[in-house]
Amino acid sequence: MDASLRTLICGSMAYDTIMVFRDRFKNHILAEKIHILNVAFLVPDMRKEFGGCAGNIAYSLALLGGEPAIMATVGSDAQPYFDRLGALNLSVAHVRKVDETYTAQAFITTDLDDNQITAFHPGAMNYSHLNSVQDAGAVALGIVAPDGREGMLQHARELEQAGVPFIFDPGQGLPMFDGEALLRFIDQATYVAVNDYEAQLLQERTGARVEELARRVQALIVTRGGEGSVIYSGGRTFEIPSVKPAAIVDPTGCGDAYRAGLLFGIVRGLDWPATGRLASLLGALKIASRGGQNHRFTPAEVGERYREAFGTRLW
């Protein structure tokens, strides 16, 4: 593995139970009754998938031709996931098994507007601090994605101390941190990636506008689903368009696919417009498949789709 391209993916590995509600949540959740919420959704469609941010990001990055190294914790029920990673030629050298725990489990219900309600059991994620960045050896780039709280704090600190540039991607873990901790993460990180909801929460927690936060890092990326994304870097704002997907099937894991595109673009030295467009394309390729790890593409196919979508060549 080429250390100049090797990317350390610190984050969760999880089993996702994904259910589809064939209606819209807004038709069944009354704003004036939210304080006594008691609803049930009939979900005739259900499936189980391999997921977790680290697993999903590594999967897409490997398809793209990147060199991901996963750092995560799993439980005693992890053998099916180990078997899958082995079949994908993804190393488990830095995936720690914690006995007497479950691998993290997400129970996700999606409605017809692609809104999601998720219940999450962290399980072995709570022991992510048992992994150390130093054990991973030489890496060119890292990402601190949603994981156990102590693990996220530790891995960000260790990456900074090792001089490894990294993306801070708080995701659904953002509410675990107050404004002071979030500012510390941002100052340790080289890049920050959030969706539009997380960007709003980040501003509320830190008391700083996105443009101010962007000045503390080399780039701050805000994704906006079908509205594309925005990259703030060096005092400039790059508007990244969305890519029309072949079909809208399942949004689960689209953000992780986007982040795989970011990591690939950064480690390969692409400029921000090209990196953002590649990331946007990967999100569109993912949304046409169920689950976070069932989409398929080759680097050549990505290059052709990129040319079709943006009128220029990526490689």
N, C-alpha and C positions, 0 to 999 in steps of 0.2 A: 504494500500500500504506500502510495506517495504521500509523505508527510506534508509536502507543500500544498496538497489538496485535501488532506484529511480533516474532516469536520466533526467535532464532538457534539453530540445531541444529548443534552441533559434534560430529562423530562419524564413523563409518565409512560408506562405501558399498561394497557387496560383491556378488559373484555367489554365490548359494547353490546347491550341489548337494545335494539332499535325498533320502535313501534311507530306505526303510522295511524294517525287519527284522520279519518276521511271527512273532515269538516274544518272549521276555523275556530281557534281558541276564543277569539273575540266574540263569537256568537254564544259562548257559554260562560264567560267570565264577566260578571257585571261589576263595573267600576264602583258603583255605590254600595256593593256588598263585599268588597274585597277584604274587609276586616273580619268577615265570617266565612271565608272561602271554604267551600266543601263541594268539590266537583269530582266527577268520574268520567273518564273518556274511554269509550269502547274502541279498542285497537285490534281490528281483525288481522292486521299484518304485523308479524313480529319475526325478527331474525337476530342471530348473534354473530358478532364480527370481532376481529382483532382490531384493537385501537390503541388509544393513548397518544398524546402528542409526540413523544419520542419515536414510538413505533411508526406512526403515520408519516412524520417528517422524513425519517430514515428510508422508508419504503419509496416515497416519491423521489428523493434525492438519488437513491441507487438506480432507479429507472432512468433517470436523467444522465447517468454516467458519473455521478459524484461518488465520494468515498466517505460515507457516514460511519461514525463509531458511536454506538448507543451506550449511554450511561443511565441506568435505571434500576429500580428495585421491583421485584415480583414476589408473589406468594407461593405457597406449596402446591397450588393448582396450575403452575405456569408451564408444565411440560408441553401441552399443545402449542403454546406460543414459541417455546424453544424449538420445537420441531419445525414450525413455520419459518422461523428466522434461518434455521439451518438450510431449509429447502431454497431460501432466497439468497443464500450465501452471505448473510449478514451476521457478523460476529456477535457472540454473546459474552465475550471476554469481560466486559464491564457491566453486565447485567447481573445483579446480585439477588440470589434467592433468599428470602427471609422466611424461615419455617414458622408454622403456627400463625400465619397471616394469609389472607386472600390477596391475589393480584387485584389491583384497583378495578372497580366495576362501575360502568356508567349505564344508567337506564334512561334512554332518550325517547321522548315522544315528539314527533314532528307533525305539524298540521299542513293543510293544503296551501298555506302561504309561506311554507318553509320556516315558520317560527318553531322554536324548540323549547321544551320543558325537560330539564335533566335532573335526575337524582344521582348523586355520585358517592360511592363508598371508597375512600382512599386506600384502605388496607395497607399493603406493603409500601406504598408511597410515603407513609409517615416515617419510614426508615431510610429515605433517600440520602440523608446526611452521612450514612455509613460509607457511601462512595466518595472517593476523592479524585479530583481532577488530575492530581499528580500521577495517579495510577494509570492514566490513559496514555502517557507518553507524549510524543511530539504531535501537535495538531496545529493547523493553520488558522482555524476559525472555530467558534463555538456558538451555541445558543443555550440560554437558560429559559426553558419552556415550563409551563405549569407542572408542578411537582409538589412534594412535601415542603412545608414552609421553611424548615431549617435547612433542607437540602438546597433550596433555591438561594437562600442567603449565603450558604457556604460555597456553592459552586460559582456564584458571581464573584465572591471575594477571591477564590482561588484562581479563577481565570484572569482577573485583574492582576493579581500578584505574579502570575506566570507570564504576563505581558501578551496574553492571547486575546485578540479582538473578538467580541461576541455580541450577539443580539440578545437584548432583554425582551422577552415575550411573556408578559405576565398572564395573559389570557384570563381564564376563569379563576386563577389564583390571585388576581389583583385585590379582591376584597380582604385578603388576609393581611394586607400591609397598610400602615398609615402613611400619611404624606411624607414624613421624614424618611421612612424606610424606602419608599418609592423614589425619592430624590437621590438617596444613596445608590440604589440600583442604577438609576439613569447616569449618575456620575461615574460609576464603575464601568458601565457598558460603552460600547462603541456605536451601537445602533439600538433603536427601540422599535418594536412592531406591535401595533394594537389595532383592534377594529374600532369602528366609530363609537360604539357604546363605551368601550373601554377607554377611548380617548377622552370622552366626556367625564367618566369617573376619575381618570387620572388628573384631569384639570381640577376637579372638585377637591380631590384629596390633597393635591400639592399646592393649590392656590395659584398655579401658573398656567398661562395659556399654552396651547400646543406649540405655537411659534416660539415662545420663550423656552420651552423644554427642548425644542429641536436645536437650539443654539448650544445645548450642553453635550450634544452627541454629533457624530458625523452625519447621521441621517435618522429621521423619525418617519416611520411609515404608518399610515392610517388606511385600513381597508374599509370599503363601504359596500360590500356585496355586489349586487348588480350595477351599482353606480360607479364601479371602478375603485381606484385608490389614489392616494396622494402621498408623495414623498417630499419631505422637507429636508433640504441638504444645502449647506453652504450659503444660506440666505436666499436660496431659490426654492421654488415650488414646482414640482413636476406632477402634472395631472396624468394619471395612467388610466386609459380606458379599459372597460371590461371587455371580455371576449364572448361572443355569442356561443353558448354551448350547443352541442348536438342535441341534448335533451336536458331537462331539469328533473333529475331523479331523486337526489338526496344531497343536502348541503353538508352532512357530517364529514368532517375532515377537510373541507375546502380551504380553511385557513391554514391548516398544516401543509397542504400541497403548495399554497402560495408561499409559505415560509421556506419550503424546499427550494423553490425558484429563487428566492432572495439569497439563500446561502450559496447556491450554485453560481449565481451572477456575481456575488461579492468575491468568492474565492477564485473565480476565473477572470476577475478584473474587468467585467462589463461595466459600462456607464449606467447611471441610475435609470434613464428612460428604458434602456434595453433590459435591465434587471427587473424593473417593475412590470414591463410587458410580458417577460417570460413568466414571472410569478403569476400574473393575471391569467395567462394562458393555462398554466398548470391547474389553477383553481377551476377553470371552465372544463378542463378535461376530467377532473375529479367529479364534478357535480353530475356528470352524465352516468355515473355508476353508483351502485349502492355501497354503503360502508366507506371506511376511510382507506382501505387497502385492496380494492378490487379493480381499480382502473388499470389500464395497460397502455404503454406507449414506449417507443424507442426514441433515442436522441434524433434520429433522422426524421421520424414522424413529427416530433416537436418542431424541428427546423422548418418543415414544410407547412405545418399549421401556423407557425409564426409568420412566415412569408405571406400566407393567405390572409391572415388577420390584420397585419400591419404594413404590408407592401414592401418590406425590406427583409434582408437575410440576417439571420442570427449567427449562422455558421455555414 
